[in-house]
Amino acid sequence: MNKTLICFLIFICSYLNSSSAQSNKELLVTLNKLSELEHVMKKAVDVNEAKEEAIAYIKLIKTLNKDYRAEAIPVLLFRAGDVSTGIGAFDQAIALWEYLVEEYPDHELKARAIFFQGFVLDTKQQKYDEARQKYEYFLSNFPTHELNSSARMLWSQLGSSDADLLNKIKSDN
């Protein structure tokens, strides 16, 4: 994890919470542990090679989020959703991103969280109706977002098999 982000998070959490020295010490220990876990995951070729660390990382972020509200928390929640997807914990990923959307409605990662909820619902869980809702919400609320064209394409192909897509490509040519 970026050391600047850790320092910023420590400063914000200390300032916002005016916690006791013990609480600040616990926060520092948690942030150091997050940094260590992230380092292990980055060294792994596949996050599943560091699955125990990934699970511990997600758990720490959830704990940190309950205790502190700082600008860095949405970034950590988004990462935890990404890591959850990597280890196949799709429901957890969707829940983490949903929490980000609900608790930080003005954060710049809200749009990405909604997009990736749709993507996981579509491609990993085949929950096409729920995915359609996420894509449609994304498209109508974030029309200029950089992921808009991807969302539009995925939305138009919802529920299509590989054979269906190949036939469509052949017929278009």
Summary of the structure (lengths in Angstrom):
residues: 173
radius of gyration: 18.6
end to end distance: 46.5
largest distance: 67.6
contacts: 511
relative contact order: 0.08
helix: 79%
strand: 0%
